[in-house]
Each structure stands twice: as C-alpha cells, then as structure tokens.
Amino acid sequence: MAMKEIGEKIREARMARRMKHETLHKRTKIAVRTIQEIEEGKAGHLPKPYFVAFVRTIAKEVGLDAEALLRAYTSRQKRVQEEREDVQDVPDVRGKLADFWGKRKKAVLVSGLGVVFGALIVLYVWYGRTYFSEPEIPTVVRPPAGADTTGYFSPDSSVSGAFVLKAVGLKDTWIEVRIDSGKYEDVFLERGGRMEWQAEMTLFVGLKDAKSVLLSLDDRPLDWLAGDVPTDSGSGVDLQITARGIVEQSVREDRRDEERVAVTETAAPLVWVGHVEETDLVEKLPGFARNRDAYQPKSVILSRIEDLNPSLNLVCFFGTWDPLSEEVVPRLLRILQMSYLPGVSLNLVGVDRELKDKAGMAEFHRVQGLPTILFLSRGHELGRIVGQPGERIESQFLEIA
C-alpha cells in the first residue's frame, strides 16, 4: 500500500466519524499540518520511524487496523526497493566491452600515460615558477626625506568615481576593510599574496602593522609612511581612500574591533527548528564541534555497547540556543562517532524556545526539557535521557540499550 493510499483511507475514516483535524490533533498531539500531509500522501519528508508512529496513532483514533495498514505499507516499500535493485544486465554489450578492453588494454594505458606525462611537463613549464619558487616581493617606492608628499596622498584632485585598490603582502598580516558603506571585514593576506578591492565612493583600510602591506591605487603606489604616522614596525594605521588617493590617515585604534566583538557576544543565538543534519550542526556552530571533539567516553563502556549491537532509532530534541544542549548533545555525537553501531540511527530535531518544532514531533513525544534523547525500537520508546545526565551519558546509553 502506497503512502497516498494510506492517507486516503485515514481521511475517509476520519470523515466517516465526522472528526475535524483539530480534534484529531488534540487527541494525538500531532500537528494539524502533519495530519493533512499524511492524508494527502505528502509526508515523504518525515523520517520513516515518525511516519510509522504517526500513522499508527492516527489509525487507532479513526478506527482503522493500524498494524494491517503498516504491514501493507512495509510490504510495498520492500517490493519497490527490490525492483530498483533488479537491474537488467546486457550480456552481449558487456561481452563486447570486455573483448574490446582485452585487446586494446595495453595501447590505451600507454596512450593515457603519455598524455598525463605531457600535461605535467606543460604545467611545469608554464606554472612551475609561480608555484615552486619563492614569491616575488615588490620593492616599496618611498619619497625622499623632506620631499613634498602631496602627490602620494592626492594623485589627482580631478579623479572621482569608481576605483580599484590593490594590496601586496610584505609579510603575513590581517587587514580590516570596509567598502563604501558596507560592513567591516577582516581578511588575511599572506607574504607575497595579492588582493584587490573595487569601491564606488570610499574604501577604509586598517593595518595592524603599517609596514606589512604595499598598496597601489589604480596601479599608482600609495605611501602613507611619509606622513605623521609612526614608522616603527608594529604600529598600525587607518586609511580613508577615495579615487583621489588617501584623504585621511591616523594611528590605528582598536575600538572598532572591540565594538564588533561586543555585538557578536550580545547577539541572539541561532534558533534552528526541525530536522538538523549533524554535518551542518558541527560546521556552522563551532561550540558543538569543540565539545564533541573534547569529550572522551570510557572505552570499556563503549565496548559493552558494541557487544550488544542494539537496533535503535535515537531521536534527540535540542535547542541550538540552549547552553545545556550545546554541552550534552556533542557527547552523544562523540559516542556514535567512536563506536561501530550499524543498527543505531540518529535524528536531530531542533526546537524553539517554546519546545516546539515544525512537524509537532516534540509535542507528540511530550518533550518537557532539553535536551531530550529518546531510545526507540520499532516505534516503541524504551527510555529517554532528559537534561543533564546524572552520570556519564554512555553509562545511561548502555543501561537503556
């Protein structure tokens, strides 16, 4: 039985009982939207354990034989999978390909090696100097002592509009850049590296070391060290640049960095709601990755869990905004990372500050604290871990399993 057929039977049974979606929601705690998607056969986005659990719960409320529905559904899914795997072979074509390869294998391999070797020679000739030699550092052209530096700071007062600023790294350094009225950004420029920025009106450049970068405006060198900025290595400089040249320069101040740090620390944390991929969690939220890599579960307990080889579906409700979730959930990820448990699957579900998700899973399972880790087997709950584990989380994992 297909997902759409199950939905139609549920819809017919519900209407026969003159039951509204809202009534079914109150009895099952399943979101109205999810019930509608199941009836319309559009619940393919739900993890299979949840689809099965929701269908079983709804079917009982509308008077259907839930197990018969699910047996028909499982049987159809298995048949579809077998049909996909039943790929028809073409013996004649395969035989001809094998015969062709056997006769011409040596010639093909020799020709391929020749092409690769030739390509390597071309790459070395054309690009060898760039990639295999020390980067060339341009010479900084500075005005003689006591000379008029007006030409350096205002090359041509008649120039206006868009311009391009180029930078060459004289040493590894960080540069703070702001283009026109955009945001401040920190970029890393390595020794010998080159960067360029295009601006329409103004360009702010902040250098933590005044001697770390060579700048040129539309290929004309800019030298701010001839002004009043200290020239000792390590001193910073802030430059305001337009198409005319450097219009303002001053000794660098770090207040702007402090302001950005303060904004970052006080900004509201991200709130992810719904299904969350583990890769996105650890890549986009560094705190989860750090806590996962720092946790060291007891190897003896992990070995005992592996010996059990349990068949479990773990569902973890957590908040990306919740400090305790950031502490506990990575420990679970670490256990699964360090163990060989082929029968264990994990679904991560993010909830909002009211402990709700889009599909109503948290309400269905009556989640009342974060994080909540459910241990399910064939749709039935074996146990759960809520909040801060009273002992090591792997010990509770073993006890439930």
DAUR-V979123 format. One record per run of one state. SS is the DSSP state (@ for helix, = for strand, . for the rest). FROM is the first residue (numbers start at 1). LEN is the number of residues. If there is no record, write none. Layout:
<<SS:FROM:LEN> <SS:FROM:LEN>>
//
This chain:
<<.:1:2> <@:3:14> <.:17:4> <@:21:8> <.:29:3> <@:32:8> <.:40:8> <@:48:15> <.:63:3> <@:66:20> <.:86:5> <@:91:42> <.:133:17> <@:150:4> <.:154:9> <=:163:7> <.:170:3> <=:173:7> <.:180:5> <=:185:5> <.:190:4> <=:194:6> <.:200:3> <=:203:5> <.:208:5> <=:213:5> <.:218:2> <=:220:3> <.:223:14> <=:237:6> <.:243:2> <=:245:7> <.:252:3> <@:255:12> <.:267:7> <=:274:3> <.:277:1> <@:278:7> <.:285:1> <@:286:9> <.:295:4> <@:299:10> <.:309:3> <=:312:7> <.:319:4> <@:323:16> <.:339:5> <=:344:7> <.:351:10> <@:361:4> <.:365:7> <=:372:6> <.:378:2> <=:380:7> <.:387:6> <@:393:8> <.:401:1>>
//
